[in-house]
Amino acid sequence: MNAKHVQEKVGSLFSNHDHHFLNRYIFGHDWESDFFSVTKTGYCYEVEVKISKSDFQADFIKFKHKLFEGRNEKEVIKEAKYRYSKRWKKQVRRSPEKKIDPANAKMPNRFYFACPEGVIDVSEVPEYAGLIYVNEHTATVIKNAPVLHKRKFDIKSLLFSKYQWGYINATEDLAKANKKIESLEKKFDVMCRGLEEKYKLKEGSVTSMAAFKKLLKS
């Protein structure tokens, strides 16, 4: 059984919800939801799909679990993130430490784990989460997820913001790629003119390495 099958059966389980989204970053660039749905009354459900026990155990390094667990606290600390820099040959900070107010943080109203039958034992599921078992035919709620909060988000605005930022990021990436292409084209042009000068060829005759080799043979 694979993750796609689990997602499909969870979708059937929540078929009465208005909107379904798969593998989307609804609440942030570092928060991917395997399955996300919105009820007719505007409440959000997130389902984390797990195919193995090790995958389930590894999930708890994610900040969202700390946020769920501390949802009734005044603040939750989101630790700084670091990455290794080849240039500086050391760990450099990618993002600073942040103090998050759970009362204002964006998170689902209910959170579930979904897995093939028996992969996760109900006793292993934290109090803030629910559990769904999936077999070849159906998905069954084994443990109901509690309500994490009763706030409702403007989903259309939230999704528009995500797609807007996705468009902006894609535009910036495209601009960088075009700039790199322009730089390579200039370097290639300099190389071609150099070959023409070295081999006393007609100016503008070398437009590619194939053209250059053909000129040398003629």
C-alpha positions as CSV (number, residue, x, y, z in Angstrom):
1,M,0.0,0.0,0.0
2,N,1.4,3.4,-0.9
3,A,0.7,7.0,0.2
4,K,-1.5,7.8,-2.8
5,H,-3.9,4.9,-1.9
6,V,-4.1,6.2,1.7
7,Q,-4.8,9.7,0.4
8,E,-7.6,8.5,-1.9
9,K,-9.3,6.5,0.9
10,V,-9.1,9.5,3.3
11,G,-10.6,11.6,0.6
12,S,-13.5,9.2,0.4
13,L,-13.9,9.2,4.2
14,F,-14.2,13.0,4.1
15,S,-16.1,13.2,0.9
16,N,-18.7,15.5,2.6
17,H,-16.1,18.2,2.9
18,D,-16.2,21.0,0.4
19,H,-12.5,21.2,-0.6
20,H,-9.7,18.6,-0.7
21,F,-6.0,19.4,-1.3
22,L,-3.1,16.9,-1.6
23,N,0.6,17.7,-0.8
24,R,0.1,21.5,-0.4
25,Y,1.9,24.0,1.7
26,I,-1.2,25.6,3.2
27,F,0.3,27.0,6.4
28,G,3.8,27.9,5.4
29,H,6.7,27.0,3.1
30,D,8.0,24.5,5.6
31,W,4.6,22.9,6.5
32,E,3.4,20.4,3.9
33,S,0.0,18.8,4.3
34,D,-0.4,15.3,2.8
35,F,-4.1,15.8,2.9
36,F,-6.0,18.9,3.7
37,S,-9.8,19.5,3.6
38,V,-12.3,22.1,4.6
39,T,-15.7,21.3,5.9
40,K,-18.9,23.0,4.8
41,T,-18.9,25.0,8.0
42,G,-15.3,26.3,7.3
43,Y,-13.2,24.1,9.6
44,C,-9.9,22.7,8.4
45,Y,-8.7,19.1,8.7
46,E,-5.1,18.0,8.1
47,V,-4.1,14.4,7.7
48,E,-0.5,13.2,7.9
49,V,0.0,10.0,5.8
50,K,2.4,7.4,7.2
51,I,3.3,4.1,5.5
52,S,5.8,2.9,8.1
53,K,6.5,3.2,11.8
54,S,9.9,4.9,11.3
55,D,8.2,7.5,9.1
56,F,5.7,8.1,11.8
57,Q,8.4,8.5,14.5
58,A,10.4,10.8,12.3
59,D,7.5,13.2,11.9
60,F,7.8,14.6,15.4
61,I,10.8,16.7,14.5
62,K,8.4,19.0,12.7
63,F,7.6,22.2,14.5
64,K,3.8,21.8,14.0
65,H,3.7,19.1,16.7
66,K,5.3,21.4,19.1
67,L,2.7,24.0,18.2
68,F,-0.2,21.5,18.6
69,E,1.1,20.4,21.9
70,G,1.5,23.9,23.2
71,R,-1.7,25.3,21.6
72,N,-2.9,26.5,25.1
73,E,0.4,28.1,26.1
74,K,1.1,31.9,25.8
75,E,4.0,31.2,23.4
76,V,5.8,28.4,21.6
77,I,9.5,28.8,20.5
78,K,10.3,27.9,16.9
79,E,14.0,27.2,17.0
80,A,16.4,28.7,14.6
81,K,17.4,26.7,11.5
82,Y,20.9,26.2,10.2
83,R,22.5,24.8,7.1
84,Y,26.1,24.0,6.2
85,S,27.8,26.6,4.0
86,K,30.4,25.3,1.6
87,R,31.7,28.8,1.1
88,W,32.2,29.5,4.8
89,K,32.8,25.8,5.7
90,K,30.5,26.0,8.8
91,Q,26.9,26.0,9.9
92,V,25.2,29.3,9.1
93,R,21.8,30.4,10.3
94,R,19.0,30.0,7.7
95,S,16.2,31.4,9.8
96,P,16.2,33.0,13.3
97,E,14.5,31.8,16.5
98,K,10.8,32.9,16.7
99,K,8.3,33.2,19.5
100,I,4.9,32.0,18.2
101,D,1.6,32.9,19.8
102,P,-0.5,29.8,19.3
103,A,-3.7,31.8,19.8
104,N,-2.9,33.6,16.5
105,A,-1.0,30.9,14.7
106,K,-2.5,29.3,11.6
107,M,-3.1,25.6,12.1
108,P,-5.8,23.0,11.3
109,N,-8.8,22.7,13.5
110,R,-8.3,18.9,13.7
111,F,-5.2,16.8,12.9
112,Y,-5.1,13.1,12.1
113,F,-2.5,10.5,11.2
114,A,-3.5,8.0,8.6
115,C,-1.8,4.7,7.9
116,P,-2.3,1.1,6.8
117,E,-4.0,-1.0,9.5
118,G,-1.8,-1.7,12.5
119,V,1.2,0.4,11.4
120,I,0.6,2.9,14.2
121,D,-0.9,1.8,17.5
122,V,-3.5,4.1,19.0
123,S,-1.5,4.3,22.2
124,E,1.3,6.0,20.3
125,V,-0.9,8.8,19.0
126,P,-0.5,12.1,21.0
127,E,-3.6,13.6,22.6
128,Y,-3.8,16.4,20.0
129,A,-4.1,14.0,17.1
130,G,-6.6,11.4,15.7
131,L,-5.9,8.1,13.9
132,I,-7.3,6.7,10.7
133,Y,-6.7,3.1,9.5
134,V,-6.8,2.4,5.8
135,N,-7.2,-1.0,4.1
136,E,-7.6,-1.9,0.4
137,H,-11.3,-0.8,0.4
138,T,-12.0,1.8,3.2
139,A,-10.7,4.3,5.7
140,T,-11.9,4.1,9.3
141,V,-11.5,6.6,12.2
142,I,-9.9,4.7,15.1
143,K,-9.4,7.7,17.3
144,N,-11.3,11.0,16.9
145,A,-9.1,14.0,16.7
146,P,-9.9,16.7,19.3
147,V,-10.7,20.3,18.2
148,L,-7.4,22.2,18.5
149,H,-9.1,25.6,18.2
150,K,-12.4,27.0,16.9
151,R,-11.0,29.8,14.7
152,K,-11.9,29.9,11.0
153,F,-9.6,31.1,8.3
154,D,-10.4,32.8,5.0
155,I,-9.3,29.8,3.0
156,K,-9.7,31.5,-0.4
157,S,-7.4,34.4,0.8
158,L,-5.0,31.9,2.4
159,L,-4.7,29.8,-0.8
160,F,-4.5,32.9,-3.0
161,S,-1.6,34.2,-0.9
162,K,0.2,30.8,-1.3
163,Y,-0.3,30.7,-5.0
164,Q,0.6,34.4,-5.3
165,W,3.9,33.8,-3.5
166,G,4.5,30.7,-5.6
167,Y,4.1,32.9,-8.7
168,I,6.4,35.5,-7.4
169,N,9.1,32.9,-6.5
170,A,8.7,31.3,-9.9
171,T,9.1,34.7,-11.6
172,E,12.2,35.5,-9.6
173,D,13.7,32.0,-10.4
174,L,12.9,32.6,-14.1
175,A,14.6,36.0,-14.0
176,K,17.7,34.5,-12.4
177,A,17.8,31.7,-15.0
178,N,17.5,34.3,-17.9
179,K,20.3,36.3,-16.4
180,K,22.5,33.2,-16.2
181,I,21.6,32.3,-19.8
182,E,22.5,35.9,-20.9
183,S,25.9,35.6,-19.1
184,L,26.6,32.2,-20.8
185,E,25.7,33.6,-24.2
186,K,28.1,36.5,-23.8
187,K,30.9,34.1,-22.7
188,F,30.1,31.8,-25.7
189,D,30.2,34.8,-28.1
190,V,33.6,35.8,-26.8
191,M,34.8,32.2,-27.3
192,C,33.5,32.1,-30.9
193,R,35.2,35.4,-31.8
194,G,38.4,34.1,-30.3
195,L,38.3,31.0,-32.4
196,E,37.6,33.1,-35.5
197,E,40.6,35.3,-34.8
198,K,42.9,32.4,-34.0
199,Y,42.1,30.4,-37.1
200,K,41.6,33.4,-39.3
201,L,38.0,32.7,-40.1
202,K,35.3,35.1,-41.3
203,E,33.8,37.2,-38.6
204,G,30.5,35.8,-37.5
205,S,31.0,32.4,-39.1
206,V,31.4,30.5,-35.8
207,T,28.0,30.2,-34.3
208,S,28.4,26.8,-32.6
209,M,31.1,24.1,-32.1
210,A,29.5,22.1,-34.9
211,A,29.9,25.1,-37.3
212,F,33.5,25.6,-36.1
213,K,34.4,22.0,-36.9
214,K,32.7,22.2,-40.3
215,L,34.7,25.3,-41.1
216,L,38.0,23.6,-40.2
217,K,37.3,20.7,-42.5
218,S,36.4,22.9,-45.4
